[in-house]
């Protein structure tokens, strides 16, 4: 199982590629809409990319709560579902 830092780096890589934001803007506290200017289509694309990166299905119900980098880290790290 990857550690939190490894998960964060992989999540950050997906965010950079999907949302086209600078890597230095991404912290665990970053919120997708408010801080990284993601719209609903961006969030959907991001969730699909995260599913692919981590080979894990994210349910629509779970996706609603994934509004920040920290929420994604907790979810992928096994605390979310």
Gaussian input, Z-matrix of N, CA and C with variables (Angstrom, degrees):
# hf/3-21g

backbone

0 1
 N
 C     1     B1
 C     2     B2     1     A1
 N     3     B3     2     A2     1     D1
 C     4     B4     3     A3     2     D2
 C     5     B5     4     A4     3     D3
 N     6     B6     5     A5     4     D4
 C     7     B7     6     A6     5     D5
 C     8     B8     7     A7     6     D6
 N     9     B9     8     A8     7     D7
 C    10    B10     9     A9     8     D8
 C    11    B11    10    A10     9     D9
 N    12    B12    11    A11    10    D10
 C    13    B13    12    A12    11    D11
 C    14    B14    13    A13    12    D12
 N    15    B15    14    A14    13    D13
 C    16    B16    15    A15    14    D14
 C    17    B17    16    A16    15    D15
 N    18    B18    17    A17    16    D16
 C    19    B19    18    A18    17    D17
 C    20    B20    19    A19    18    D18
 N    21    B21    20    A20    19    D19
 C    22    B22    21    A21    20    D20
 C    23    B23    22    A22    21    D21
 N    24    B24    23    A23    22    D22
 C    25    B25    24    A24    23    D23
 C    26    B26    25    A25    24    D24
 N    27    B27    26    A26    25    D25
 C    28    B28    27    A27    26    D26
 C    29    B29    28    A28    27    D27
 N    30    B30    29    A29    28    D28
 C    31    B31    30    A30    29    D29
 C    32    B32    31    A31    30    D30
 N    33    B33    32    A32    31    D31
 C    34    B34    33    A33    32    D32
 C    35    B35    34    A34    33    D33
 N    36    B36    35    A35    34    D34
 C    37    B37    36    A36    35    D35
 C    38    B38    37    A37    36    D36
 N    39    B39    38    A38    37    D37
 C    40    B40    39    A39    38    D38
 C    41    B41    40    A40    39    D39
 N    42    B42    41    A41    40    D40
 C    43    B43    42    A42    41    D41
 C    44    B44    43    A43    42    D42
 N    45    B45    44    A44    43    D43
 C    46    B46    45    A45    44    D44
 C    47    B47    46    A46    45    D45
 N    48    B48    47    A47    46    D46
 C    49    B49    48    A48    47    D47
 C    50    B50    49    A49    48    D48
 N    51    B51    50    A50    49    D49
 C    52    B52    51    A51    50    D50
 C    53    B53    52    A52    51    D51
 N    54    B54    53    A53    52    D52
 C    55    B55    54    A54    53    D53
 C    56    B56    55    A55    54    D54
 N    57    B57    56    A56    55    D55
 C    58    B58    57    A57    56    D56
 C    59    B59    58    A58    57    D57
 N    60    B60    59    A59    58    D58
 C    61    B61    60    A60    59    D59
 C    62    B62    61    A61    60    D60
 N    63    B63    62    A62    61    D61
 C    64    B64    63    A63    62    D62
 C    65    B65    64    A64    63    D63
 N    66    B66    65    A65    64    D64
 C    67    B67    66    A66    65    D65
 C    68    B68    67    A67    66    D66
 N    69    B69    68    A68    67    D67
 C    70    B70    69    A69    68    D68
 C    71    B71    70    A70    69    D69
 N    72    B72    71    A71    70    D70
 C    73    B73    72    A72    71    D71
 C    74    B74    73    A73    72    D72
 N    75    B75    74    A74    73    D73
 C    76    B76    75    A75    74    D74
 C    77    B77    76    A76    75    D75
 N    78    B78    77    A77    76    D76
 C    79    B79    78    A78    77    D77
 C    80    B80    79    A79    78    D78
 N    81    B81    80    A80    79    D79
 C    82    B82    81    A81    80    D80
 C    83    B83    82    A82    81    D81
 N    84    B84    83    A83    82    D82
 C    85    B85    84    A84    83    D83
 C    86    B86    85    A85    84    D84
 N    87    B87    86    A86    85    D85
 C    88    B88    87    A87    86    D86
 C    89    B89    88    A88    87    D87
 N    90    B90    89    A89    88    D88
 C    91    B91    90    A90    89    D89
 C    92    B92    91    A91    90    D90
 N    93    B93    92    A92    91    D91
 C    94    B94    93    A93    92    D92
 C    95    B95    94    A94    93    D93
 N    96    B96    95    A95    94    D94
 C    97    B97    96    A96    95    D95
 C    98    B98    97    A97    96    D96
 N    99    B99    98    A98    97    D97
 C   100   B100    99    A99    98    D98
 C   101   B101   100   A100    99    D99
 N   102   B102   101   A101   100   D100
 C   103   B103   102   A102   101   D101
 C   104   B104   103   A103   102   D102
 N   105   B105   104   A104   103   D103
 C   106   B106   105   A105   104   D104
 C   107   B107   106   A106   105   D105
 N   108   B108   107   A107   106   D106
 C   109   B109   108   A108   107   D107
 C   110   B110   109   A109   108   D108
 N   111   B111   110   A110   109   D109
 C   112   B112   111   A111   110   D110
 C   113   B113   112   A112   111   D111
 N   114   B114   113   A113   112   D112
 C   115   B115   114   A114   113   D113
 C   116   B116   115   A115   114   D114
 N   117   B117   116   A116   115   D115
 C   118   B118   117   A117   116   D116
 C   119   B119   118   A118   117   D117
 N   120   B120   119   A119   118   D118
 C   121   B121   120   A120   119   D119
 C   122   B122   121   A121   120   D120
 N   123   B123   122   A122   121   D121
 C   124   B124   123   A123   122   D122
 C   125   B125   124   A124   123   D123
 N   126   B126   125   A125   124   D124
 C   127   B127   126   A126   125   D125
 C   128   B128   127   A127   126   D126
 N   129   B129   128   A128   127   D127
 C   130   B130   129   A129   128   D128
 C   131   B131   130   A130   129   D129
 N   132   B132   131   A131   130   D130
 C   133   B133   132   A132   131   D131
 C   134   B134   133   A133   132   D132
 N   135   B135   134   A134   133   D133
 C   136   B136   135   A135   134   D134
 C   137   B137   136   A136   135   D135
 N   138   B138   137   A137   136   D136
 C   139   B139   138   A138   137   D137
 C   140   B140   139   A139   138   D138
 N   141   B141   140   A140   139   D139
 C   142   B142   141   A141   140   D140
 C   143   B143   142   A142   141   D141
 N   144   B144   143   A143   142   D142
 C   145   B145   144   A144   143   D143
 C   146   B146   145   A145   144   D144
 N   147   B147   146   A146   145   D145
 C   148   B148   147   A147   146   D146
 C   149   B149   148   A148   147   D147
 N   150   B150   149   A149   148   D148
 C   151   B151   150   A150   149   D149
 C   152   B152   151   A151   150   D150
 N   153   B153   152   A152   151   D151
 C   154   B154   153   A153   152   D152
 C   155   B155   154   A154   153   D153
 N   156   B156   155   A155   154   D154
 C   157   B157   156   A156   155   D155
 C   158   B158   157   A157   156   D156
 N   159   B159   158   A158   157   D157
 C   160   B160   159   A159   158   D158
 C   161   B161   160   A160   159   D159
 N   162   B162   161   A161   160   D160
 C   163   B163   162   A162   161   D161
 C   164   B164   163   A163   162   D162
 N   165   B165   164   A164   163   D163
 C   166   B166   165   A165   164   D164
 C   167   B167   166   A166   165   D165
 N   168   B168   167   A167   166   D166
 C   169   B169   168   A168   167   D167
 C   170   B170   169   A169   168   D168
 N   171   B171   170   A170   169   D169
 C   172   B172   171   A171   170   D170
 C   173   B173   172   A172   171   D171
 N   174   B174   173   A173   172   D172
 C   175   B175   174   A174   173   D173
 C   176   B176   175   A175   174   D174
 N   177   B177   176   A176   175   D175
 C   178   B178   177   A177   176   D176
 C   179   B179   178   A178   177   D177
 N   180   B180   179   A179   178   D178
 C   181   B181   180   A180   179   D179
 C   182   B182   181   A181   180   D180
 N   183   B183   182   A182   181   D181
 C   184   B184   183   A183   182   D182
 C   185   B185   184   A184   183   D183
 N   186   B186   185   A185   184   D184
 C   187   B187   186   A186   185   D185
 C   188   B188   187   A187   186   D186
 N   189   B189   188   A188   187   D187
 C   190   B190   189   A189   188   D188
 C   191   B191   190   A190   189   D189
 N   192   B192   191   A191   190   D190
 C   193   B193   192   A192   191   D191
 C   194   B194   193   A193   192   D192
 N   195   B195   194   A194   193   D193
 C   196   B196   195   A195   194   D194
 C   197   B197   196   A196   195   D195
 N   198   B198   197   A197   196   D196
 C   199   B199   198   A198   197   D197
 C   200   B200   199   A199   198   D198
 N   201   B201   200   A200   199   D199
 C   202   B202   201   A201   200   D200
 C   203   B203   202   A202   201   D201
 N   204   B204   203   A203   202   D202
 C   205   B205   204   A204   203   D203
 C   206   B206   205   A205   204   D204
 N   207   B207   206   A206   205   D205
 C   208   B208   207   A207   206   D206
 C   209   B209   208   A208   207   D207
 N   210   B210   209   A209   208   D208
 C   211   B211   210   A210   209   D209
 C   212   B212   211   A211   210   D210
 N   213   B213   212   A212   211   D211
 C   214   B214   213   A213   212   D212
 C   215   B215   214   A214   213   D213
 N   216   B216   215   A215   214   D214
 C   217   B217   216   A216   215   D215
 C   218   B218   217   A217   216   D216
 N   219   B219   218   A218   217   D217
 C   220   B220   219   A219   218   D218
 C   221   B221   220   A220   219   D219
 N   222   B222   221   A221   220   D220
 C   223   B223   222   A222   221   D221
 C   224   B224   223   A223   222   D222
 N   225   B225   224   A224   223   D223
 C   226   B226   225   A225   224   D224
 C   227   B227   226   A226   225   D225
 N   228   B228   227   A227   226   D226
 C   229   B229   228   A228   227   D227
 C   230   B230   229   A229   228   D228
 N   231   B231   230   A230   229   D229
 C   232   B232   231   A231   230   D230
 C   233   B233   232   A232   231   D231
 N   234   B234   233   A233   232   D232
 C   235   B235   234   A234   233   D233
 C   236   B236   235   A235   234   D234
 N   237   B237   236   A236   235   D235
 C   238   B238   237   A237   236   D236
 C   239   B239   238   A238   237   D237
 N   240   B240   239   A239   238   D238
 C   241   B241   240   A240   239   D239
 C   242   B242   241   A241   240   D240

   B1=1.4679
   B2=1.5264
   B3=1.3282
   B4=1.4722
   B5=1.5336
   B6=1.3358
   B7=1.4620
   B8=1.5305
   B9=1.3260
   B10=1.4687
   B11=1.5258
   B12=1.3368
   B13=1.4656
   B14=1.5282
   B15=1.3256
   B16=1.4698
   B17=1.5281
   B18=1.3239
   B19=1.4672
   B20=1.5256
   B21=1.3370
   B22=1.4681
   B23=1.5254
   B24=1.3277
   B25=1.4725
   B26=1.5252
   B27=1.3173
   B28=1.4682
   B29=1.5270
   B30=1.3256
   B31=1.4660
   B32=1.5275
   B33=1.3288
   B34=1.4698
   B35=1.5237
   B36=1.3279
   B37=1.4692
   B38=1.5244
   B39=1.3251
   B40=1.4618
   B41=1.5290
   B42=1.3278
   B43=1.4683
   B44=1.5247
   B45=1.3242
   B46=1.4677
   B47=1.5255
   B48=1.3273
   B49=1.4620
   B50=1.5261
   B51=1.3192
   B52=1.4630
   B53=1.5268
   B54=1.3313
   B55=1.4656
   B56=1.5203
   B57=1.3354
   B58=1.4756
   B59=1.5285
   B60=1.3326
   B61=1.4639
   B62=1.5240
   B63=1.3226
   B64=1.4581
   B65=1.5154
   B66=1.3224
   B67=1.4704
   B68=1.5268
   B69=1.3327
   B70=1.4677
   B71=1.5310
   B72=1.3382
   B73=1.4640
   B74=1.5262
   B75=1.3342
   B76=1.4603
   B77=1.5212
   B78=1.3228
   B79=1.4662
   B80=1.5242
   B81=1.3306
   B82=1.4593
   B83=1.5370
   B84=1.3129
   B85=1.4651
   B86=1.5298
   B87=1.3235
   B88=1.4714
   B89=1.5242
   B90=1.3372
   B91=1.4604
   B92=1.5231
   B93=1.3273
   B94=1.4656
   B95=1.5202
   B96=1.3104
   B97=1.4610
   B98=1.5275
   B99=1.3264
   B100=1.4591
   B101=1.5244
   B102=1.3396
   B103=1.4656
   B104=1.5274
   B105=1.3334
   B106=1.4669
   B107=1.5353
   B108=1.3256
   B109=1.4680
   B110=1.5242
   B111=1.3191
   B112=1.4613
   B113=1.5222
   B114=1.3392
   B115=1.4623
   B116=1.5334
   B117=1.3143
   B118=1.4659
   B119=1.5270
   B120=1.3158
   B121=1.4663
   B122=1.5300
   B123=1.3273
   B124=1.4736
   B125=1.5274
   B126=1.3201
   B127=1.4711
   B128=1.5186
   B129=1.3296
   B130=1.4601
   B131=1.5319
   B132=1.3221
   B133=1.4650
   B134=1.5248
   B135=1.3108
   B136=1.4593
   B137=1.5354
   B138=1.3216
   B139=1.4593
   B140=1.5275
   B141=1.3314
   B142=1.4689
   B143=1.5337
   B144=1.3257
   B145=1.4682
   B146=1.5296
   B147=1.3282
   B148=1.4640
   B149=1.5245
   B150=1.3350
   B151=1.4629
   B152=1.5307
   B153=1.3184
   B154=1.4637
   B155=1.5326
   B156=1.3210
   B157=1.4638
   B158=1.5282
   B159=1.3241
   B160=1.4630
   B161=1.5313
   B162=1.3390
   B163=1.4652
   B164=1.5279
   B165=1.3124
   B166=1.4623
   B167=1.5194
   B168=1.3215
   B169=1.4541
   B170=1.5261
   B171=1.3236
   B172=1.4617
   B173=1.5223
   B174=1.3181
   B175=1.4649
   B176=1.5280
   B177=1.3269
   B178=1.4685
   B179=1.5241
   B180=1.3216
   B181=1.4684
   B182=1.5306
   B183=1.3358
   B184=1.4647
   B185=1.5319
   B186=1.3259
   B187=1.4666
   B188=1.5247
   B189=1.3442
   B190=1.4644
   B191=1.5307
   B192=1.3260
   B193=1.4556
   B194=1.5154
   B195=1.3268
   B196=1.4710
   B197=1.5213
   B198=1.3245
   B199=1.4651
   B200=1.5221
   B201=1.3437
   B202=1.4626
   B203=1.5215
   B204=1.3157
   B205=1.4644
   B206=1.5237
   B207=1.3267
   B208=1.4686
   B209=1.5242
   B210=1.3202
   B211=1.4670
   B212=1.5280
   B213=1.3209
   B214=1.4678
   B215=1.5259
   B216=1.3305
   B217=1.4530
   B218=1.5320
   B219=1.3255
   B220=1.4634
   B221=1.5311
   B222=1.3140
   B223=1.4583
   B224=1.5347
   B225=1.2929
   B226=1.4707
   B227=1.5129
   B228=1.3111
   B229=1.4665
   B230=1.5204
   B231=1.3252
   B232=1.4516
   B233=1.5046
   B234=1.3296
   B235=1.4705
   B236=1.5213
   B237=1.3308
   B238=1.4687
   B239=1.4971
   B240=1.3419
   B241=1.4636
   B242=1.5033
   A1=109.20
   A2=117.40
   A3=119.06
   A4=110.80
   A5=115.44
   A6=118.40
   A7=110.71
   A8=116.26
   A9=120.82
   A10=112.51
   A11=117.18
   A12=119.55
   A13=110.93
   A14=116.84
   A15=120.47
   A16=110.60
   A17=115.93
   A18=119.71
   A19=109.74
   A20=116.81
   A21=120.31
   A22=110.82
   A23=117.54
   A24=120.36
   A25=111.50
   A26=116.61
   A27=120.25
   A28=111.01
   A29=116.59
   A30=120.42
   A31=109.76
   A32=117.03
   A33=121.31
   A34=110.73
   A35=117.23
   A36=121.47
   A37=110.48
   A38=117.17
   A39=121.20
   A40=110.36
   A41=117.37
   A42=121.10
   A43=110.52
   A44=117.20
   A45=120.78
   A46=110.12
   A47=116.54
   A48=120.90
   A49=112.31
   A50=116.80
   A51=120.84
   A52=112.46
   A53=116.76
   A54=120.59
   A55=113.22
   A56=116.38
   A57=121.30
   A58=112.15
   A59=115.21
   A60=120.69
   A61=108.90
   A62=116.28
   A63=120.92
   A64=109.63
   A65=116.21
   A66=122.04
   A67=111.08
   A68=117.61
   A69=119.74
   A70=113.21
   A71=118.49
   A72=121.38
   A73=111.74
   A74=116.06
   A75=120.25
   A76=110.48
   A77=115.03
   A78=122.12
   A79=106.79
   A80=118.03
   A81=118.00
   A82=112.93
   A83=117.18
   A84=120.49
   A85=113.29
   A86=117.81
   A87=120.85
   A88=110.93
   A89=114.25
   A90=120.50
   A91=107.56
   A92=116.19
   A93=119.48
   A94=113.33
   A95=117.62
   A96=120.31
   A97=111.18
   A98=116.86
   A99=121.30
   A100=113.09
   A101=118.11
   A102=120.94
   A103=113.70
   A104=116.21
   A105=119.38
   A106=112.39
   A107=116.01
   A108=123.26
   A109=114.54
   A110=116.42
   A111=120.45
   A112=109.70
   A113=115.77
   A114=118.97
   A115=108.29
   A116=117.30
   A117=119.65
   A118=111.76
   A119=118.03
   A120=120.38
   A121=110.63
   A122=116.79
   A123=120.90
   A124=110.46
   A125=116.62
   A126=120.21
   A127=111.09
   A128=116.36
   A129=120.37
   A130=110.35
   A131=116.10
   A132=120.96
   A133=110.24
   A134=116.68
   A135=121.29
   A136=110.95
   A137=116.70
   A138=120.03
   A139=111.19
   A140=116.75
   A141=119.78
   A142=110.51
   A143=117.27
   A144=120.81
   A145=110.93
   A146=116.52
   A147=120.13
   A148=110.99
   A149=116.47
   A150=119.83
   A151=110.27
   A152=115.22
   A153=120.00
   A154=111.27
   A155=117.04
   A156=121.97
   A157=111.79
   A158=116.00
   A159=120.46
   A160=113.18
   A161=115.92
   A162=121.71
   A163=110.76
   A164=114.12
   A165=121.04
   A166=109.12
   A167=117.00
   A168=121.79
   A169=109.62
   A170=115.77
   A171=121.50
   A172=107.03
   A173=117.01
   A174=120.26
   A175=110.07
   A176=115.10
   A177=119.84
   A178=110.51
   A179=115.57
   A180=119.89
   A181=110.82
   A182=116.48
   A183=120.34
   A184=110.95
   A185=116.75
   A186=121.28
   A187=111.92
   A188=116.84
   A189=120.35
   A190=112.24
   A191=116.58
   A192=120.63
   A193=114.88
   A194=116.44
   A195=119.66
   A196=109.73
   A197=114.98
   A198=120.28
   A199=113.19
   A200=116.09
   A201=119.59
   A202=109.51
   A203=115.77
   A204=120.52
   A205=109.56
   A206=117.76
   A207=120.85
   A208=111.50
   A209=117.11
   A210=120.39
   A211=110.53
   A212=116.89
   A213=120.63
   A214=110.12
   A215=117.28
   A216=120.65
   A217=111.46
   A218=116.21
   A219=120.70
   A220=110.19
   A221=116.21
   A222=120.97
   A223=110.97
   A224=116.15
   A225=120.68
   A226=110.95
   A227=116.34
   A228=120.58
   A229=113.15
   A230=117.00
   A231=120.53
   A232=115.01
   A233=116.95
   A234=120.03
   A235=111.70
   A236=116.76
   A237=119.18
   A238=114.89
   A239=118.03
   A240=117.79
   A241=111.57
   D1=128.03
   D2=179.05
   D3=-67.30
   D4=151.78
   D5=177.55
   D6=-82.28
   D7=173.99
   D8=-176.50
   D9=-58.13
   D10=-39.37
   D11=-178.81
   D12=-66.57
   D13=-40.49
   D14=178.18
   D15=-65.22
   D16=-41.76
   D17=177.45
   D18=-63.08
   D19=-44.28
   D20=179.88
   D21=-59.07
   D22=-44.29
   D23=-179.04
   D24=-63.28
   D25=-39.68
   D26=178.56
   D27=-68.55
   D28=-41.69
   D29=177.53
   D30=-63.59
   D31=-44.95
   D32=179.75
   D33=-59.57
   D34=-41.10
   D35=179.14
   D36=-60.95
   D37=-44.18
   D38=178.82
   D39=-64.38
   D40=-41.01
   D41=179.54
   D42=-63.35
   D43=-45.31
   D44=179.34
   D45=-59.02
   D46=-46.94
   D47=-177.69
   D48=-68.18
   D49=-37.34
   D50=-174.58
   D51=-84.18
   D52=-46.52
   D53=-175.04
   D54=-95.09
   D55=-7.09
   D56=179.69
   D57=55.77
   D58=46.73
   D59=176.72
   D60=-109.90
   D61=157.72
   D62=177.61
   D63=-67.13
   D64=139.95
   D65=-179.48
   D66=-57.97
   D67=-35.66
   D68=-176.81
   D69=-71.67
   D70=-8.14
   D71=176.46
   D72=-86.76
   D73=-9.17
   D74=-174.06
   D75=-97.60
   D76=118.25
   D77=174.78
   D78=-132.14
   D79=167.46
   D80=176.55
   D81=-57.77
   D82=-27.98
   D83=-178.71
   D84=-81.28
   D85=-9.61
   D86=-177.80
   D87=-61.79
   D88=132.10
   D89=174.94
   D90=-102.27
   D91=138.63
   D92=-172.61
   D93=-62.78
   D94=-47.08
   D95=-176.77
   D96=-78.65
   D97=-53.40
   D98=-172.75
   D99=-70.82
   D100=-40.95
   D101=-173.13
   D102=-99.97
   D103=-31.83
   D104=-175.01
   D105=-110.29
   D106=7.05
   D107=173.82
   D108=56.73
   D109=37.47
   D110=177.57
   D111=-83.96
   D112=137.06
   D113=172.59
   D114=-96.31
   D115=-176.19
   D116=-174.56
   D117=-64.05
   D118=-36.73
   D119=177.54
   D120=-67.12
   D121=-40.45
   D122=176.31
   D123=-59.22
   D124=-44.06
   D125=-179.03
   D126=-63.76
   D127=-41.43
   D128=178.76
   D129=-62.90
   D130=-46.47
   D131=178.39
   D132=-61.33
   D133=-43.36
   D134=179.89
   D135=-60.89
   D136=-44.89
   D137=179.49
   D138=-62.50
   D139=-39.84
   D140=178.22
   D141=-65.20
   D142=-39.41
   D143=178.53
   D144=-66.90
   D145=-38.23
   D146=177.59
   D147=-66.06
   D148=-38.89
   D149=176.28
   D150=-59.45
   D151=-42.87
   D152=179.88
   D153=-67.38
   D154=-45.80
   D155=-178.06
   D156=-60.32
   D157=-41.84
   D158=-174.55
   D159=-102.64
   D160=3.27
   D161=179.00
   D162=49.83
   D163=52.75
   D164=-175.56
   D165=-146.69
   D166=132.29
   D167=177.67
   D168=-79.74
   D169=134.99
   D170=176.12
   D171=-110.64
   D172=117.15
   D173=-178.72
   D174=-67.54
   D175=156.90
   D176=178.13
   D177=-59.25
   D178=-38.65
   D179=179.79
   D180=-62.84
   D181=-47.15
   D182=178.68
   D183=-64.68
   D184=-38.59
   D185=-177.29
   D186=-59.08
   D187=-33.19
   D188=-179.68
   D189=-58.33
   D190=-33.39
   D191=-177.82
   D192=-87.67
   D193=-6.08
   D194=-177.41
   D195=-90.15
   D196=78.06
   D197=-174.86
   D198=-106.57
   D199=-5.45
   D200=-179.57
   D201=-139.79
   D202=164.64
   D203=177.22
   D204=-60.23
   D205=-42.82
   D206=179.97
   D207=-59.86
   D208=-41.82
   D209=178.88
   D210=-60.69
   D211=-40.45
   D212=178.24
   D213=-66.79
   D214=-43.54
   D215=179.24
   D216=-59.63
   D217=-44.24
   D218=179.42
   D219=-64.23
   D220=-42.39
   D221=-178.53
   D222=-64.42
   D223=-50.10
   D224=-178.78
   D225=-67.87
   D226=-34.33
   D227=178.84
   D228=-71.27
   D229=-2.93
   D230=174.29
   D231=100.91
   D232=-2.37
   D233=-178.26
   D234=-86.79
   D235=-13.95
   D236=-171.90
   D237=-89.32
   D238=-30.55
   D239=-173.70
   D240=-142.94

